């Protein structure tokens, strides 16, 4: 009788793509796992953020393909000015790029792109933070597994 809301469908799609896009960055994850132990903290942080960004971009590419190029373009424009999506001011473009744009923030970009609506403050705790945590846990678990082989 009742279907999933756009927010729920988008959340589920992003979470699914987190798992399915890992093979696209697998070589980078393995290389990072090999050299992570000997890296300086600043280099480690920079490389880890790059890996997060690569993974998020892979997820975004699938979403753009699935939702249509118009949604992908609108989401890309929203990333240039994240507050248009309802994200707080502290989540400006520099912050997102410096921290490796996590998939949870793409939730806000694509929700805005598809609906034209901003996320609510509750959406941050209900969708964005859990997606960011899911992605980071997924990448961390994968890195731990790879380090066992080196």
C-alpha positions as CSV (number, residue, x, y, z in Angstrom):
1,X,0.0,0.0,0.0
2,X,2.7,2.5,0.9
3,X,6.0,2.7,-0.9
4,X,9.3,3.9,0.3
5,X,9.8,7.7,0.3
6,X,12.4,9.3,-2.0
7,X,14.7,9.7,1.0
8,X,14.4,6.1,1.9
9,X,15.0,4.9,-1.7
10,X,18.0,7.2,-2.1
11,X,19.5,6.0,1.3
12,X,19.1,2.4,0.2
13,X,20.6,3.1,-3.2
14,X,23.6,4.9,-1.8
15,X,24.2,2.1,0.8
16,X,24.0,-0.5,-1.9
17,X,26.4,1.3,-4.2
18,X,28.9,1.7,-1.3
19,X,29.3,-2.1,-1.4
20,X,29.1,-2.5,-5.2
21,X,31.6,0.1,-6.1
22,X,34.4,-1.2,-3.9
23,X,35.9,-3.2,-6.8
24,X,36.5,0.0,-8.7
25,X,38.9,1.3,-6.0
26,X,40.2,-2.0,-4.9
27,X,43.7,-1.5,-6.3
28,X,44.0,1.8,-4.6
29,X,42.8,0.3,-1.3
30,X,45.4,-2.5,-1.5
31,X,48.2,-0.1,-2.3
32,X,47.2,2.2,0.5
33,X,47.0,-0.8,2.9
34,X,50.6,-1.8,2.0
35,X,52.1,1.6,2.6
36,X,49.9,3.0,5.4
37,X,52.0,1.7,8.3
38,X,55.1,3.6,7.1
39,X,53.3,6.9,6.2
40,X,53.6,10.1,8.1
41,X,50.3,11.1,9.8
42,X,49.7,14.0,7.4
43,X,50.3,11.8,4.4
44,X,48.1,9.1,5.8
45,X,45.3,11.5,6.3
46,X,45.6,13.0,2.8
47,X,45.7,9.6,1.1
48,X,42.8,8.3,3.2
49,X,40.7,11.3,2.2
50,X,41.6,10.7,-1.4
51,X,40.4,7.1,-1.1
52,X,37.1,8.3,0.4
53,X,36.7,10.8,-2.4
54,X,37.4,8.2,-5.0
55,X,34.8,5.8,-3.5
56,X,32.2,8.6,-3.1
57,X,32.8,9.6,-6.7
58,X,32.2,6.0,-7.9
59,X,29.0,5.9,-5.9
60,X,27.9,9.3,-7.4
61,X,28.7,8.1,-10.9
62,X,26.3,5.2,-10.5
63,X,23.6,7.4,-9.0
64,X,24.0,9.9,-11.8
65,X,23.6,7.1,-14.4
66,X,20.6,5.6,-12.5
67,X,18.8,8.9,-11.9
68,X,19.7,10.5,-15.2
69,X,22.3,13.0,-16.3
70,X,20.1,15.9,-15.3
71,X,20.1,14.8,-11.7
72,X,23.9,14.2,-11.9
73,X,24.4,17.7,-13.2
74,X,22.2,19.3,-10.6
75,X,23.9,17.3,-7.8
76,X,27.3,18.6,-9.2
77,X,26.1,22.1,-9.1
78,X,24.7,21.7,-5.6
79,X,28.1,20.5,-4.4
80,X,29.5,23.9,-5.4
81,X,27.2,25.5,-2.9
82,X,26.2,22.8,-0.4
83,X,23.9,25.1,1.7
84,X,21.4,25.1,-1.2
85,X,20.7,21.5,-0.2
86,X,20.0,22.3,3.4
87,X,23.5,21.4,4.7
88,X,24.7,23.8,7.4
89,X,27.2,26.5,6.6
90,X,30.2,24.7,8.0
91,X,29.8,22.1,5.3
92,X,31.1,24.3,2.5
93,X,32.9,23.0,-0.6
94,X,36.4,23.3,1.0
95,X,35.3,21.3,4.0
96,X,33.8,18.6,1.9
97,X,36.9,18.4,-0.4
98,X,39.4,18.4,2.5
99,X,37.6,15.6,4.3
100,X,37.0,13.5,1.3
101,X,33.4,14.1,0.2
102,X,31.7,11.2,2.0
103,X,28.6,9.5,0.5
104,X,26.3,10.9,3.1
105,X,26.8,14.4,1.7
106,X,25.9,13.0,-1.7
107,X,22.6,12.1,-0.2
108,X,21.9,15.8,0.3
109,X,23.1,16.7,-3.2
110,X,21.0,14.0,-5.0
111,X,18.0,14.6,-2.9
112,X,18.0,18.2,-3.8
113,X,18.8,17.4,-7.4
114,X,15.8,15.0,-7.7
115,X,13.2,16.8,-5.6
116,X,14.3,20.4,-5.6
117,X,13.8,20.3,-1.8
118,X,16.3,20.8,1.0
119,X,17.1,18.2,3.5
120,X,15.8,18.8,7.0
121,X,17.9,19.0,10.1
122,X,16.6,15.5,11.1
123,X,17.9,14.1,7.9
124,X,21.4,14.7,8.9
125,X,21.1,12.2,11.8
126,X,18.7,9.8,10.1
127,X,20.5,9.5,6.7
128,X,23.7,11.5,6.3
129,X,25.6,10.4,9.4
130,X,24.7,6.7,9.1
131,X,25.7,6.7,5.4
132,X,29.1,8.4,6.2
133,X,29.6,5.9,9.1
134,X,28.7,3.0,6.8
135,X,31.2,4.1,4.2
136,X,34.0,4.7,6.6
137,X,33.4,1.3,8.4
138,X,33.3,-0.4,5.0
139,X,36.6,1.1,3.9
140,X,38.3,0.6,7.3
141,X,37.2,-3.0,7.4
142,X,38.5,-3.6,3.9
143,X,41.8,-1.9,4.7
144,X,42.3,-4.1,7.8
145,X,41.6,-7.2,5.8
146,X,44.2,-6.2,3.1
147,X,46.8,-5.4,5.7
148,X,46.6,-9.0,7.0
149,X,48.0,-10.1,3.6
150,X,51.1,-7.8,3.6
